[in-house]
Amino acid sequence: MVQPIDVHRLQIAVAQRYSVVLDANQSATNYWIRSQMDTFCFATDNPVLDPDVRALLTYTNSTEGPTLSSDWSDPTDDMCEDLNPALLVPSVVEEAPPAQTLYSIQFSFEIGDYALDRAYVNGTSWAPADVPTLNQAVEGLKANNSTFDVSGVSSAYTPSDQYVIDIPRNQVVDVLIINFDDGSHPFHLHGHRFWVMAMSDQQYFDWSSYGSINTTNPIRRDTLTIDANGWALIRFKSDNPGLWALHCHIAWHVEAGLLMQFQARNDIMKDWTLPESVTDLCNV
């Protein structure tokens, strides 16, 4: 929950969510509620796409098509960004705890085999594993395979297209995510709610500022848009056991490899038993 703010238009990135209170103060009739895709952010034109999605708002419990409804005359913002997080203030004050460890994540796109555009996270382009990483971790920890219990970038997973950072202890983690692409990307972290400690549309993080970052009531989210050629510093508690994806929420960017995972709470996972209904899926 955040303190209420007034907005004229609300920019929403892929996977982001907001609650909105609409001031319904117009004449009693039917109107369109408009959700418009920002085609400026598309790489190419789509001749069959209708970017204007509409829903009926009625004062009269009628399904009649609106006659007085028209869009605002001011142009939309052509910046491919979410609502500025700096405008949002959590209504419940919460201090961000000190970070115990920090990881730097850099991502980019490169032209690979067959001229395909592939995404890379610290040099690794993700692809779906034949045996899910969670299955591998649970079985490896149960078997006391020490390679699954080493802090940092894990070498335990096969094949090599899985970039996993193992956080064995219950820690507060900072992740600096640096965007080396010329487009903005909505990043989503599974299984956790993170604090947005700082962000910028500049390419490089000023390390001299790290010790003075404001920890008083930063916004908490699970999805954040990182600017083109920019960065964001997020902080989260690795208290939720499992393998948790951090990825761009644009579908084809995930398919292109823009995903990594965090492994958390090995002390709990080592006592898990995978149901046969889950393991049988890998034998199909």
LUMMARDREN-233980 format. One record per residue (C-alpha): z, y, x. Coordinates in Angstrom, 2 decimals, always signed. Layout:
<rs>
<r><pz>Z</pz><py>Y</py><px>X</px></r>
...
</rs>
This chain:
<rs>
<r><pz>+0.00</pz><py>+0.00</py><px>+0.00</px></r>
<r><pz>-0.83</pz><py>+3.48</py><px>+1.20</px></r>
<r><pz>+0.08</pz><py>+6.95</py><px>+0.04</px></r>
<r><pz>-2.50</pz><py>+8.19</py><px>-2.52</px></r>
<r><pz>-5.32</pz><py>+10.39</py><px>-1.28</px></r>
<r><pz>-8.14</pz><py>+12.09</py><px>-3.17</px></r>
<r><pz>-11.70</pz><py>+11.08</py><px>-2.32</px></r>
<r><pz>-15.06</pz><py>+12.11</py><px>-3.70</px></r>
<r><pz>-17.04</pz><py>+9.10</py><px>-2.55</px></r>
<r><pz>-15.47</pz><py>+5.96</py><px>-1.09</px></r>
<r><pz>-17.25</pz><py>+4.25</py><px>+1.79</px></r>
<r><pz>-16.44</pz><py>+0.55</py><px>+1.88</px></r>
<r><pz>-17.50</pz><py>-1.71</py><px>+4.74</px></r>
<r><pz>-18.26</pz><py>-5.39</py><px>+4.30</px></r>
<r><pz>-15.02</pz><py>-7.35</py><px>+3.56</px></r>
<r><pz>-12.90</pz><py>-4.23</py><px>+3.05</px></r>
<r><pz>-10.90</pz><py>-3.68</py><px>-0.15</px></r>
<r><pz>-9.35</pz><py>-0.66</py><px>-1.85</px></r>
<r><pz>-7.49</pz><py>+0.10</py><px>-5.05</px></r>
<r><pz>-8.81</pz><py>+3.15</py><px>-6.88</px></r>
<r><pz>-7.38</pz><py>+5.19</py><px>-9.77</px></r>
<r><pz>-10.25</pz><py>+6.83</py><px>-11.65</px></r>
<r><pz>-9.67</pz><py>+10.16</py><px>-13.35</px></r>
<r><pz>-11.46</pz><py>+9.47</py><px>-16.65</px></r>
<r><pz>-11.72</pz><py>+13.03</py><px>-17.93</px></r>
<r><pz>-15.27</pz><py>+13.21</py><px>-19.26</px></r>
<r><pz>-16.66</pz><py>+13.27</py><px>-22.81</px></r>
<r><pz>-16.17</pz><py>+10.03</py><px>-24.72</px></r>
<r><pz>-19.37</pz><py>+8.04</py><px>-24.18</px></r>
<r><pz>-20.75</pz><py>+5.46</py><px>-21.75</px></r>
<r><pz>-21.23</pz><py>+6.00</py><px>-18.00</px></r>
<r><pz>-22.42</pz><py>+4.08</py><px>-14.98</px></r>
<r><pz>-19.99</pz><py>+3.19</py><px>-12.21</px></r>
<r><pz>-22.22</pz><py>+3.13</py><px>-9.13</px></r>
<r><pz>-21.87</pz><py>+1.05</py><px>-5.99</px></r>
<r><pz>-24.67</pz><py>+2.04</py><px>-3.65</px></r>
<r><pz>-25.68</pz><py>+0.22</py><px>-0.50</px></r>
<r><pz>-26.26</pz><py>+2.56</py><px>+2.41</px></r>
<r><pz>-29.82</pz><py>+1.62</py><px>+3.34</px></r>
<r><pz>-29.64</pz><py>+3.96</py><px>+6.33</px></r>
<r><pz>-27.58</pz><py>+1.22</py><px>+7.98</px></r>
<r><pz>-30.32</pz><py>-1.41</py><px>+7.52</px></r>
<r><pz>-32.55</pz><py>-2.21</py><px>+10.46</px></r>
<r><pz>-35.65</pz><py>-2.59</py><px>+8.24</px></r>
<r><pz>-36.69</pz><py>-1.83</py><px>+4.69</px></r>
<r><pz>-36.36</pz><py>-4.51</py><px>+2.02</px></r>
<r><pz>-39.03</pz><py>-3.91</py><px>-0.65</px></r>
<r><pz>-37.35</pz><py>-6.16</py><px>-3.25</px></r>
<r><pz>-33.79</pz><py>-4.85</py><px>-2.81</px></r>
<r><pz>-32.26</pz><py>-2.58</py><px>-5.41</px></r>
<r><pz>-29.47</pz><py>-0.81</py><px>-3.47</px></r>
<r><pz>-27.99</pz><py>+0.78</py><px>-6.59</px></r>
<r><pz>-25.52</pz><py>-1.62</py><px>-8.24</px></r>
<r><pz>-24.16</pz><py>-0.45</py><px>-11.58</px></r>
<r><pz>-21.41</pz><py>-1.43</py><px>-13.99</px></r>
<r><pz>-20.81</pz><py>+0.02</py><px>-17.43</px></r>
<r><pz>-17.80</pz><py>+2.26</py><px>-18.01</px></r>
<r><pz>-17.28</pz><py>+2.81</py><px>-21.72</px></r>
<r><pz>-14.93</pz><py>+5.10</py><px>-23.61</px></r>
<r><pz>-16.13</pz><py>+3.70</py><px>-26.93</px></r>
<r><pz>-16.12</pz><py>-0.10</py><px>-26.49</px></r>
<r><pz>-19.91</pz><py>-0.09</py><px>-26.69</px></r>
<r><pz>-22.64</pz><py>-1.73</py><px>-24.61</px></r>
<r><pz>-25.12</pz><py>+1.08</py><px>-25.21</px></r>
<r><pz>-26.98</pz><py>+2.31</py><px>-22.15</px></r>
<r><pz>-25.58</pz><py>+5.62</py><px>-20.86</px></r>
<r><pz>-27.49</pz><py>+8.76</py><px>-21.78</px></r>
<r><pz>-25.40</pz><py>+11.41</py><px>-20.02</px></r>
<r><pz>-24.65</pz><py>+9.50</py><px>-16.82</px></r>
<r><pz>-26.08</pz><py>+10.85</py><px>-13.58</px></r>
<r><pz>-25.19</pz><py>+10.53</py><px>-9.93</px></r>
<r><pz>-23.62</pz><py>+13.39</py><px>-8.00</px></r>
<r><pz>-26.18</pz><py>+15.74</py><px>-6.52</px></r>
<r><pz>-24.65</pz><py>+15.87</py><px>-3.03</px></r>
<r><pz>-26.18</pz><py>+13.41</py><px>-0.55</px></r>
<r><pz>-24.34</pz><py>+10.32</py><px>+0.64</px></r>
<r><pz>-23.02</pz><py>+10.14</py><px>+4.18</px></r>
<r><pz>-25.44</pz><py>+8.32</py><px>+6.47</px></r>
<r><pz>-22.70</pz><py>+7.22</py><px>+8.85</px></r>
<r><pz>-22.34</pz><py>+3.43</py><px>+8.85</px></r>
<r><pz>-18.55</pz><py>+3.52</py><px>+8.74</px></r>
<r><pz>-15.60</pz><py>+2.63</py><px>+6.57</px></r>
<r><pz>-13.19</pz><py>+5.17</py><px>+5.13</px></r>
<r><pz>-11.48</pz><py>+6.85</py><px>+8.09</px></r>
<r><pz>-8.23</pz><py>+4.88</py><px>+8.72</px></r>
<r><pz>-6.59</pz><py>+8.05</py><px>+10.03</px></r>
<r><pz>-6.55</pz><py>+9.30</py><px>+6.41</px></r>
<r><pz>-4.44</pz><py>+6.35</py><px>+5.27</px></r>
<r><pz>-0.64</pz><py>+6.44</py><px>+5.58</px></r>
<r><pz>+1.34</pz><py>+3.32</py><px>+4.61</px></r>
<r><pz>+3.77</pz><py>+4.06</py><px>+1.79</px></r>
<r><pz>+6.34</pz><py>+1.68</py><px>+3.28</px></r>
<r><pz>+7.21</pz><py>+2.94</py><px>+6.75</px></r>
<r><pz>+7.02</pz><py>+0.23</py><px>+9.40</px></r>
<r><pz>+7.34</pz><py>+0.65</py><px>+13.15</px></r>
<r><pz>+4.90</pz><py>-1.36</py><px>+15.26</px></r>
<r><pz>+6.90</pz><py>-3.53</py><px>+17.69</px></r>
<r><pz>+6.18</pz><py>-3.38</py><px>+21.44</px></r>
<r><pz>+3.32</pz><py>-5.59</py><px>+22.59</px></r>
<r><pz>+4.16</pz><py>-8.49</py><px>+24.90</px></r>
<r><pz>+0.63</pz><py>-9.30</py><px>+26.00</px></r>
<r><pz>-2.84</pz><py>-7.77</py><px>+25.84</px></r>
<r><pz>-6.34</pz><py>-9.23</py><px>+25.70</px></r>
<r><pz>-9.61</pz><py>-7.35</py><px>+26.09</px></r>
<r><pz>-12.52</pz><py>-8.55</py><px>+23.93</px></r>
<r><pz>-16.03</pz><py>-7.25</py><px>+24.56</px></r>
<r><pz>-18.95</pz><py>-8.09</py><px>+22.34</px></r>
<r><pz>-22.67</pz><py>-7.40</py><px>+22.46</px></r>
<r><pz>-26.05</pz><py>-8.70</py><px>+21.36</px></r>
<r><pz>-28.63</pz><py>-10.16</py><px>+23.72</px></r>
<r><pz>-32.09</pz><py>-11.66</py><px>+23.30</px></r>
<r><pz>-31.82</pz><py>-15.40</py><px>+23.93</px></r>
<r><pz>-34.10</pz><py>-18.44</py><px>+23.73</px></r>
<r><pz>-37.11</pz><py>-18.18</py><px>+21.43</px></r>
<r><pz>-36.56</pz><py>-14.38</py><px>+21.32</px></r>
<r><pz>-33.57</pz><py>-14.85</py><px>+18.99</px></r>
<r><pz>-30.90</pz><py>-12.15</py><px>+18.85</px></r>
<r><pz>-27.58</pz><py>-13.76</py><px>+19.85</px></r>
<r><pz>-24.09</pz><py>-12.25</py><px>+19.81</px></r>
<r><pz>-21.65</pz><py>-12.78</py><px>+22.66</px></r>
<r><pz>-17.87</pz><py>-12.40</py><px>+22.83</px></r>
<r><pz>-16.78</pz><py>-12.14</py><px>+26.46</px></r>
<r><pz>-19.94</pz><py>-14.01</py><px>+27.38</px></r>
<r><pz>-19.62</pz><py>-16.79</py><px>+24.76</px></r>
<r><pz>-21.90</pz><py>-17.11</py><px>+21.74</px></r>
<r><pz>-20.09</pz><py>-19.03</py><px>+19.00</px></r>
<r><pz>-21.60</pz><py>-21.94</py><px>+17.07</px></r>
<r><pz>-19.95</pz><py>-24.28</py><px>+14.53</px></r>
<r><pz>-18.16</pz><py>-27.15</py><px>+16.26</px></r>
<r><pz>-18.90</pz><py>-30.72</py><px>+15.15</px></r>
<r><pz>-15.14</pz><py>-31.37</py><px>+15.23</px></r>
<r><pz>-13.25</pz><py>-28.30</py><px>+13.97</px></r>
<r><pz>-11.16</pz><py>-26.57</py><px>+16.61</px></r>
<r><pz>-8.04</pz><py>-26.95</py><px>+14.44</px></r>
<r><pz>-8.54</pz><py>-30.73</py><px>+14.39</px></r>
<r><pz>-8.98</pz><py>-30.75</py><px>+18.15</px></r>
<r><pz>-5.84</pz><py>-28.67</py><px>+18.69</px></r>
<r><pz>-3.58</pz><py>-30.72</py><px>+16.40</px></r>
<r><pz>-4.69</pz><py>-34.03</py><px>+17.93</px></r>
<r><pz>-4.52</pz><py>-32.66</py><px>+21.47</px></r>
<r><pz>-1.03</pz><py>-31.19</py><px>+21.07</px></r>
<r><pz>+0.24</pz><py>-34.36</py><px>+19.38</px></r>
<r><pz>-1.08</pz><py>-36.39</py><px>+22.32</px></r>
<r><pz>+0.65</pz><py>-34.02</py><px>+24.80</px></r>
<r><pz>-2.71</pz><py>-33.02</py><px>+26.26</px></r>
<r><pz>-1.57</pz><py>-30.11</py><px>+28.45</px></r>
<r><pz>-4.98</pz><py>-28.40</py><px>+28.33</px></r>
<r><pz>-4.26</pz><py>-27.48</py><px>+24.70</px></r>
<r><pz>-1.01</pz><py>-25.73</py><px>+25.66</px></r>
<r><pz>-2.08</pz><py>-23.29</py><px>+28.38</px></r>
<r><pz>-1.67</pz><py>-19.59</py><px>+27.70</px></r>
<r><pz>-4.83</pz><py>-17.47</py><px>+27.78</px></r>
<r><pz>-8.51</pz><py>-18.36</py><px>+27.40</px></r>
<r><pz>-8.57</pz><py>-22.07</py><px>+26.60</px></r>
<r><pz>-10.72</pz><py>-24.63</py><px>+28.43</px></r>
<r><pz>-9.68</pz><py>-27.44</py><px>+26.09</px></r>
<r><pz>-12.41</pz><py>-27.16</py><px>+23.50</px></r>
<r><pz>-15.80</pz><py>-28.81</py><px>+23.45</px></r>
<r><pz>-18.51</pz><py>-27.73</py><px>+23.43</px></r>
<r><pz>-18.39</pz><py>-24.55</py><px>+25.51</px></r>
<r><pz>-19.48</pz><py>-22.29</py><px>+22.64</px></r>
<r><pz>-15.89</pz><py>-21.95</py><px>+21.41</px></r>
<r><pz>-14.03</pz><py>-18.91</py><px>+22.77</px></r>
<r><pz>-10.36</pz><py>-19.53</py><px>+22.01</px></r>
<r><pz>-7.34</pz><py>-17.61</py><px>+23.28</px></r>
<r><pz>-4.17</pz><py>-19.71</py><px>+23.21</px></r>
<r><pz>-0.95</pz><py>-17.84</py><px>+22.43</px></r>
<r><pz>+1.62</pz><py>-20.65</py><px>+22.68</px></r>
<r><pz>+4.71</pz><py>-18.52</py><px>+22.14</px></r>
<r><pz>+5.55</pz><py>-16.37</py><px>+19.13</px></r>
<r><pz>+4.35</pz><py>-13.10</py><px>+20.64</px></r>
<r><pz>+3.29</pz><py>-9.58</py><px>+19.67</px></r>
<r><pz>-0.29</pz><py>-9.29</py><px>+20.87</px></r>
<r><pz>-2.54</pz><py>-6.31</py><px>+21.56</px></r>
<r><pz>-6.29</pz><py>-6.88</py><px>+21.35</px></r>
<r><pz>-8.66</pz><py>-4.24</py><px>+22.67</px></r>
<r><pz>-12.03</pz><py>-4.84</py><px>+20.98</px></r>
<r><pz>-14.92</pz><py>-3.06</py><px>+22.70</px></r>
<r><pz>-18.28</pz><py>-2.72</py><px>+20.97</px></r>
<r><pz>-21.25</pz><py>-2.68</py><px>+23.36</px></r>
<r><pz>-23.70</pz><py>-2.72</py><px>+20.46</px></r>
<r><pz>-25.48</pz><py>+0.32</py><px>+19.01</px></r>
<r><pz>-24.33</pz><py>-0.55</py><px>+15.48</px></r>
<r><pz>-20.88</pz><py>-0.50</py><px>+13.87</px></r>
<r><pz>-19.24</pz><py>-3.80</py><px>+12.93</px></r>
<r><pz>-16.53</pz><py>-4.66</py><px>+10.34</px></r>
<r><pz>-14.13</pz><py>-7.03</py><px>+12.13</px></r>
<r><pz>-11.82</pz><py>-9.33</py><px>+10.19</px></r>
<r><pz>-8.84</pz><py>-11.30</py><px>+11.53</px></r>
<r><pz>-7.88</pz><py>-14.41</py><px>+9.61</px></r>
<r><pz>-4.26</pz><py>-15.35</py><px>+8.98</px></r>
<r><pz>-2.70</pz><py>-12.06</py><px>+10.05</px></r>
<r><pz>-2.25</pz><py>-8.44</py><px>+9.13</px></r>
<r><pz>-2.62</pz><py>-6.18</py><px>+12.17</px></r>
<r><pz>-1.57</pz><py>-2.65</py><px>+13.05</px></r>
<r><pz>-4.41</pz><py>-0.30</py><px>+13.97</px></r>
<r><pz>-2.92</pz><py>+1.29</py><px>+17.09</px></r>
<r><pz>-5.89</pz><py>+3.42</py><px>+18.16</px></r>
<r><pz>-9.66</pz><py>+3.61</py><px>+17.85</px></r>
<r><pz>-12.53</pz><py>+5.72</py><px>+19.12</px></r>
<r><pz>-16.29</pz><py>+6.17</py><px>+18.97</px></r>
<r><pz>-16.31</pz><py>+6.55</py><px>+22.76</px></r>
<r><pz>-17.36</pz><py>+3.58</py><px>+24.87</px></r>
<r><pz>-14.37</pz><py>+3.16</py><px>+27.16</px></r>
<r><pz>-10.65</pz><py>+3.02</py><px>+26.57</px></r>
<r><pz>-8.49</pz><py>+5.45</py><px>+28.54</px></r>
<r><pz>-5.94</pz><py>+3.09</py><px>+30.08</px></r>
<r><pz>-3.75</pz><py>+6.01</py><px>+31.13</px></r>
<r><pz>-3.00</pz><py>+6.58</py><px>+27.43</px></r>
<r><pz>-1.87</pz><py>+3.01</py><px>+26.72</px></r>
<r><pz>+1.80</pz><py>+3.63</py><px>+27.34</px></r>
<r><pz>+1.93</pz><py>+6.63</py><px>+24.99</px></r>
<r><pz>+0.20</pz><py>+5.18</py><px>+21.92</px></r>
<r><pz>+1.93</pz><py>+6.16</py><px>+18.68</px></r>
<r><pz>+3.81</pz><py>+3.23</py><px>+17.13</px></r>
<r><pz>+5.25</pz><py>+5.12</py><px>+14.14</px></r>
<r><pz>+3.93</pz><py>+3.68</py><px>+10.87</px></r>
<r><pz>+0.33</pz><py>+2.87</py><px>+11.87</px></r>
<r><pz>-1.98</pz><py>+1.58</py><px>+9.15</px></r>
<r><pz>-1.91</pz><py>-2.20</py><px>+8.62</px></r>
<r><pz>-5.13</pz><py>-4.03</py><px>+7.76</px></r>
<r><pz>-6.96</pz><py>-7.31</py><px>+8.18</px></r>
<r><pz>-10.43</pz><py>-5.71</py><px>+8.42</px></r>
<r><pz>-11.50</pz><py>-2.75</py><px>+10.53</px></r>
<r><pz>-14.88</pz><py>-1.17</py><px>+11.25</px></r>
<r><pz>-15.45</pz><py>-0.62</py><px>+14.97</px></r>
<r><pz>-17.85</pz><py>+2.21</py><px>+15.73</px></r>
<r><pz>-21.14</pz><py>+1.75</py><px>+17.56</px></r>
<r><pz>-20.40</pz><py>+1.85</py><px>+21.28</px></r>
<r><pz>-16.73</pz><py>+2.36</py><px>+20.43</px></r>
<r><pz>-13.47</pz><py>+0.45</py><px>+20.55</px></r>
<r><pz>-10.33</pz><py>-0.35</py><px>+18.57</px></r>
<r><pz>-6.88</pz><py>-1.44</py><px>+19.69</px></r>
<r><pz>-5.11</pz><py>-3.71</py><px>+17.20</px></r>
<r><pz>-1.67</pz><py>-5.33</py><px>+17.36</px></r>
<r><pz>-0.39</pz><py>-8.40</py><px>+15.52</px></r>
<r><pz>+2.41</pz><py>-10.96</py><px>+15.55</px></r>
<r><pz>+1.14</pz><py>-14.41</py><px>+16.47</px></r>
<r><pz>+3.64</pz><py>-16.03</py><px>+14.11</px></r>
<r><pz>+1.23</pz><py>-17.95</py><px>+11.86</px></r>
<r><pz>+0.47</pz><py>-21.45</py><px>+13.21</px></r>
<r><pz>-3.16</pz><py>-22.49</py><px>+13.46</px></r>
<r><pz>-6.59</pz><py>-21.48</py><px>+14.74</px></r>
<r><pz>-7.53</pz><py>-18.03</py><px>+13.44</px></r>
<r><pz>-10.97</pz><py>-16.46</py><px>+13.59</px></r>
<r><pz>-11.67</pz><py>-12.88</py><px>+14.62</px></r>
<r><pz>-15.24</pz><py>-12.08</py><px>+13.66</px></r>
<r><pz>-17.71</pz><py>-9.55</py><px>+12.38</px></r>
<r><pz>-17.98</pz><py>-9.94</py><px>+8.61</px></r>
<r><pz>-21.74</pz><py>-9.35</py><px>+8.44</px></r>
<r><pz>-22.91</pz><py>-12.88</py><px>+7.65</px></r>
<r><pz>-25.86</pz><py>-13.15</py><px>+10.01</px></r>
<r><pz>-23.82</pz><py>-11.68</py><px>+12.86</px></r>
<r><pz>-21.40</pz><py>-14.60</py><px>+12.51</px></r>
<r><pz>-24.32</pz><py>-17.02</py><px>+12.48</px></r>
<r><pz>-25.60</pz><py>-15.27</py><px>+15.62</px></r>
<r><pz>-22.31</pz><py>-16.03</py><px>+17.38</px></r>
<r><pz>-20.04</pz><py>-13.00</py><px>+16.82</px></r>
<r><pz>-16.80</pz><py>-14.95</py><px>+16.39</px></r>
<r><pz>-13.81</pz><py>-16.03</py><px>+18.47</px></r>
<r><pz>-10.44</pz><py>-17.62</py><px>+17.65</px></r>
<r><pz>-6.75</pz><py>-17.26</py><px>+18.40</px></r>
<r><pz>-4.56</pz><py>-20.34</py><px>+18.70</px></r>
<r><pz>-0.96</pz><py>-19.66</py><px>+17.63</px></r>
<r><pz>+2.39</pz><py>-21.46</py><px>+17.41</px></r>
<r><pz>+1.70</pz><py>-24.66</py><px>+19.31</px></r>
<r><pz>+5.40</pz><py>-25.49</py><px>+18.88</px></r>
<r><pz>+4.74</pz><py>-25.98</py><px>+15.16</px></r>
<r><pz>+1.21</pz><py>-27.42</py><px>+15.31</px></r>
<r><pz>+2.26</pz><py>-30.25</py><px>+17.65</px></r>
<r><pz>+4.21</pz><py>-31.82</py><px>+14.77</px></r>
<r><pz>+1.39</pz><py>-31.61</py><px>+12.23</px></r>
<r><pz>-0.48</pz><py>-34.65</py><px>+10.95</px></r>
<r><pz>-4.03</pz><py>-34.19</py><px>+9.71</px></r>
<r><pz>-4.66</pz><py>-35.81</py><px>+6.30</px></r>
<r><pz>-7.19</pz><py>-38.62</py><px>+6.27</px></r>
<r><pz>-9.21</pz><py>-36.65</py><px>+3.73</px></r>
<r><pz>-9.71</pz><py>-34.02</py><px>+6.44</px></r>
<r><pz>-10.43</pz><py>-36.32</py><px>+9.39</px></r>
<r><pz>-12.83</pz><py>-38.40</py><px>+7.27</px></r>
<r><pz>-15.05</pz><py>-35.36</py><px>+6.88</px></r>
<r><pz>-15.90</pz><py>-35.60</py><px>+10.58</px></r>
<r><pz>-17.06</pz><py>-39.19</py><px>+10.16</px></r>
<r><pz>-19.71</pz><py>-38.45</py><px>+7.56</px></r>
</rs>
